[in-house]
Amino acid sequence: MGTHCFKKLLGTLLMGTAFSLAGTAPALADNPADNFQLDGDILSSTGGPAGKPDWSDIFTGLAPSAGATAKSPLPAGFTSASFLVDFFPATTADNSLYATGSKDTLNITPGWQCKKTNNVNDKVDINNAYAVAYTKTVGTSDGKPHLFVYFGLDVASNDGTKDVGFWFLKDPTVSCPVGNGTTNFTGTHTDGDILIVSEFTNGGRVSTINAYRWNGGADGSLGPTPVASGGECDGTAFDVCAKVNGAVLNGDGSSPDVPWLVKTKQSNPSSTAYDSSKDLDIGEFFEGGIDLTSAGISGCFNRYLADTRSSTSLGATIFDFTLGNFSNCSIGATKTCSAASVNSDFSTFTSPFTVTITNDSASGTVYDASFKETFIFGQTGETCKISSVTGTGTAVVDTSVVNTQLESGNLVKVASSLGPNDSVIVGVSCTGALNSFQDSIHAVAGSSAGLSDIQKDAVVSSASATACQATVQADLQITKVCKGMQLVAGTNSLIALKANVEVTVTNPSTSNQLVTISTPTDTKVSSFTQVDCSTLAALQTPDLVLSPNETACFTGSYSPTNADLTNPPSTAAFSDGASVTGTGSIKGTFTAGPAQATCYLCDADVDGVPDVIDCLTDPQCGKTPQ
């Protein structure tokens, strides 16, 4: 078990949260113990305040294996749970200790160095470290959201007084991949990094706990004046407080007090209650919490580091550490579709989408909010452009990207910064053959300008895309009317009778697509000629593609046979129907008819159509009767 693990825990608590102090006025103090059981134990069932979670509500231990996993879901308001293991159950090795000369007052690079050892000193060795963030939105002292971080660790031994430190670091690249010798850390300090240091005794008491701010970047320094000070979590309204176990926490049995594996070494146990290396003797479990908002601390932390040290002095020798992720800043991303519409070409669609990127953090500004489409436009011919960019709150949005065409895989920055709970709302308009479509976006932002360390994906579900599809509709309407009779020259110098009919086919105004029709068919009229609907003159070039609310007209004739004659002659007639089919420019096949008409062969205007015209003598013959 190494100092490495201990430092990791502390680091996990502080570093994984993204906050900044600059320009933030302290709020009224809210006691961290009001929201979490900072009572010196791990289980919520061991006498902790009702209604508040404890570590057993945050993590599920993997015993008899090392480690623990975050529960899902976490208690309301809690996020960013992180558990770090810094020991090997079967050996005394530790892969994360500070090398001689490393100091908290130094910059990270150059300044900090790490090493590994095969036999770590139990007095400075960390077993496990754990942390979680909590956002309180209701009932705070100033009526505004407050961000709390809760941190804890367990150590291998309670010999003597313990001093621990917790760094919250903004640079996501801080790391130290230990080699065979001494290795330099990577990354650097950022203005607003926070160090929390505390001292506690083997008797189970916290002596001091203070938080300090790093001022400036790589060339800056650690401020010597605490930005938050506190003590034992005893009900006093501290910005920061801590608690140590005052009783042995047993790790064996059917209902252990310690739900995860630990490895302790105790040559002088406090009582007979300690009887196993799976137990935590008095003073081997430490937990604390800080109200970062009350302390005037805000911003986005990306890494945390917990360490053991020789004292609470800022220049103390630092020993074991553990390092990990604990990002308190996060973004939310959604992509929603609106109802698509058919374009004026009656073959393509406009599909509107809305992309929303939100800073979900209660504290801390995120930068360079950007997104990219995952849709592969080249495969379908779709084009998507940004149609609008707006923001909420203090969001600084980039309206210059309006009309920017989106390209597969290319990020587009839509906001320079988003304050806590701010959003940037981007309208996207896509045009092409797809009637709405399912796809996703990948959103990114940075905990600092120029970074892209915070990411989120959002997808339009298949069900939503279907619901947003334009309703594509069309129909065909057909009419058929008799246009009178004609006497025409027949065969063998005989006179013949010809009945004229007119058929109209309409794509109604309720349609939103083109319909390509066939020439109408009729049970008795053998063929039709398309004509101008106004003049009834034959069209030189047929036009069988109908736009919405457009009509095509056709004329044809039929020579009655003896079968059409009935008595009396005044009611002799023939009846038949005309039909038509069509295909939509987007989808669908449509059929109309048969439209029936009864044409009287010889009548006294019973049908309102003029009587038979003698084409042998009438100069009007040859013109289609009206």
C-alpha positions, -999 to +999 in steps of 0.1 A: +000+000+000+015+033-009+014+069-003+004+070-040-031+056-032-036+080-004-028+110-026-050+097-053-079+097-030-073+133-020-067+142-056-099+125-066-119+147-043-104+180-053-090+176-087-119+161-105-140+191-100-137+221-123-139+255-105-123+289-105-118+315-078-110+346-098-136+373-096-160+352-074-173+368-042-177+344-013-213+334-006-228+328+029-215+297+045-235+264+042-223+236+064-211+206+042-224+182+069-260+194+063-261+173+030-239+143+037-231+121+067-198+134+078-200+114+110-168+093+110-182+061+094-190+046+060-225+031+063-257+052+063-272+027+086-248+033+115-264+062+133-259+089+106-284+117+102-316+106+086-322+116+050-285+122+042-264+097+022-232+082+033-204+066+013-223+033+012-250+051-007-224+063-033-203+031-039-207-006-039-177-024-027-162-053-047-149-072-017-132-097-015-116-080-045-102-045-042-121-015-053-157-002-055-180+010-083-203+040-083-240+033-078-265+041-105-284+062-100-266+082-073-287+101-047-304+132-061-279+160-067-248+139-064-225+134-094-189+126-104-184+097-079-148+084-081-131+056-062-094+050-064-074+019-051-038+026-041-026-007-028-017-043-039-035-069-017-007-094-020+024-072-018+038-041+000+047-023-033+034+011-043+036+026-077+029+063-068+051+081-044+066+115-046+103+117-053+125+136-029+123+174-035+087+176-046+068+203-028+032+216-030+046+251-033+064+242-066+049+242-100+040+207-113+064+208-143+091+212-135+088+206-098+070+174-090+085+140-095+072+105-088+087+070-082+077+036-071+088+014-042+086-023-033+081-016+004+061+015+013+061+029+048+028+020+065+027+054+083+022+073+050+004+047+029-030+052+014-054+023+008-083+038-010-095+073-018-131+084-028-150+115-037-183+128-050-197+162-059-231+176-048-251+205-061-276+220-037-302+241-055-328+246-028-325+259+007-290+275+005-281+305+027-282+329-002-308+313-024-283+304-051-270+269-061-240+258-041-214+232-051-200+208-025-173+182-028-171+153-003-138+134+000-125+105+020-097+080+024-085+051+044-049+045+054-028+015+063-018+026+098-029+051+125+006+055+140+010+091+151-007+122+138-016+122+101-014+151+076-031+149+043-035+171+013-060+173-016-053+191-049-081+201-073-063+207-106-077+222-137-052+209-162-065+176-175-030+165-186-015+163-151-001+128-147+030+109-137+036+075-155+061+059-131+091+043-147+120+024-132+135+055-117+124+090-109+099+104-134+088+140-140+051+149-137+034+162-169+010+191-169+011+224-150-007+245-125-036+267-136-048+299-119-075+288-094-061+253-086-070+245-050-051+226-022-069+214+009-047+203+038-058+187+071-043+172+102-059+144+123-049+123+152-049+086+159-074+093+186-100+102+160-099+140+160-094+165+132-071+193+143-071+217+113-084+219+078-077+248+054-080+254+016-054+274-004-055+289-039-028+287-066-025+322-082-013+325-117-004+298-141+029+278-145+048+308-132+024+315-103+025+305-067+004+290-039-013+318-019-002+315+018-036+328+031-064+302+033-095+309+012-115+286+036-108+274+071-126+249+093-123+221+117-142+191+131-176+184+115-195+191+147-224+213+136-204+245+132-211+263+099-177+258+084-171+261+046-148+231+050-148+204+078-137+168+083-143+138+105-122+108+115-136+074+128-137+074+165-145+036+167-131+005+150-148-002+117-149-039+110-144-054+076-154-090+083-188-106+089-221-107+071-227-069+076-193-053+077-188-016+085-163-014+057-179-024+024-147-025+004-113-042+008-087-025+029-052-036+040-042-023+074-013-031+096-017-025+133+010-036+159-008-018+187-046-019+182-068+005+200-090-023+213-099-060+208-125-048+183-096-045+158-087-081+149-081-082+111-063-063+084-097-058+068-107-036+097-101+002+101-088+010+135-096+044+151-080+072+131-076+052+099-107+066+081-109+102+071-137+121+054-145+157+047-165+182+027-162+217+014-187+242+002-168+256-028-194+282-035-193+297+000-155+297-002-157+318-034-143+289-055-156+282-089-144+268-122-138+234-137-114+210-122-103+180-142-079+161-120-076+155-083-046+144-063-046+132-027-013+129-007+002+122+027+026+148+040+049+156+069+028+185+082+001+210+073+028+234+063+026+244+026+063+235+023+059+201+040+075+170+026+050+151+006+050+112+005+024+089-010-002+102-036-031+090-057-042+108-089-073+105-109-102+121-127-130+139-110-146+163-134-173+183-118-180+203-149-201+187-175-223+196-205-256+184-216-265+180-253-297+174-270-307+172-307-344+174-314-363+174-347-392+195-358-418+187-385-402+183-419-418+198-450-418+191-487-399+216-508-413+234-538-396+209-562-420+183-547-392+158-545-370+169-516-375+178-479-364+204-455-358+188-421-352+213-392-333+202-361-324+220-329-291+214-311-288+225-275-256+225-255-259+233-218-233+239-191-247+215-165-223+227-138-235+246-108-201+263-106-177+270-134-177+283-169-171+260-199-155+273-231-155+268-268-188+249-270-188+231-304-205+203-321-203+181-352-227+160-371-220+123-373-242+119-404-223+110-435-237+136-460-218+123-490-238+091-490-272+107-494-266+142-509-281+159-479-269+194-470-272+209-436-267+245-426-268+264-394-299+286-395-297+304-361-276+306-329-290+320-297-280+317-260-294+319-225-281+337-194-245+350-199-237+327-228-213+343-254-225+328-287-210+330-321-236+342-346-211+344-374-215+307-381-251+312-393-253+298-428-223+276-423-227+243-440-220+213-418-196+187-430-193+152-416-169+151-387-160+188-386-165+207-354-182+241-355-178+264-325-211+280-315-203+296-282-171+311-267-183+305-232-212+292-212-217+301-176-233+278-151-266+265-164-263+286-196-272+271-230-265+277-266-293+268-290-285+261-326-310+258-354-300+235-382-318+231-415-312+200-437-323+197-473-323+165-494-342+134-503-345+122-467-378+129-450-364+137-415-337+113-405-321+097-374-286+109-366-265+122-337-242+151-328-210+151-308-207+181-285-175+193-269-164+221-246-134+229-225-128+235-189-104+262-201-103+281-234-086+260-261-094+227-244-120+201-255-120+179-225-157+178-218-178+158-242-214+147-247-233+129-275-269+133-284-291+114-309-324+119-326-341+086-320-357+066-347-391+071-331-386+109-329-374+111-365-404+092-377-427+115-358-410+145-374-415+132-410-435+154-433-469+139-442-466+132-479-499+130-496-515+130-531-546+118-548-562+118-582-596+130-591-612+121-625-644+133-642-660+122-675-687+141-694-705+136-727-698+163-752-725+155-778-730+134-809-718+139-845-729+125-878-698+116-897-690+097-929-689+061-923-677+032-945-693+022-978-707+058-982-729+053-951-735+078-924-721+070-890-727+083-855-698+094-832-702+102-795-676+127-780-664+126-744-641+147-723-621+134-693-604+156-667-577+144-643-567+166-613-540+164-587-559+181-559-547+212-539-543+190-508-514+172-525-478+181-517-461+161-544-461+158-582-480+130-598-471+115-631-503+101-647-510+077-675-533+085-704-568+076-691-583+043-702-620+037-710-641+006-715-655+019-748-633+049-759-603+033-774-579+062-770-577+098-757-559+128-768-545+153-743-559+188-750-555+223-737-581+226-710-591+261-722-591+258-759-595+220-762-568+221-789-546+191-790-512+194-772-482+190-794-463+175-765-483+157-738-477+169-702-486+141-679-468+155-647-494+173-625-484+197-598-507+201-568-540+217-580-533+211-616-557+195-641-550+176-673-578+173-700-584+146-725-609+141-754-620+110-772-649+095-791-669+063-795-690+050-823-721+034-809-732-001-821-765-018-823-760-030-788-763+006-776-797+011-791-827+009-769-864+018-773-878+043-774-851+060-795-851+091-774-835+072-745-810+053-766-776+057-748-744+041-738-726+041-705-690+034-695-663+046-672-628+062-675-599+054-651-564+067-646-533+058-626-504+079-614-472+077-595-461+103-568-428+121-572-419+111-536-439+080-530-472+062-537-492+049-567-527+064-571-558+052-590-589+072-598-621+060-615-638+046-632-657+079-637-690+070-652-709+089-679-741+081-699-742+095-734-776+097-751-775+089-788-806+108-799-824+130-776-844+162-771-818+178-749-826+155-720-790+157-710-784+193-716-760+186-744-770+199-779-786+174-802-767+156-829-746+177-852-747+168-888-710+168-898-720+163-934-737+197-936-728+217-904-698+240-907-693+237-869-686+200-873-650+192-865-650+213-835-655+195-802-690+204-789-690+225-758 
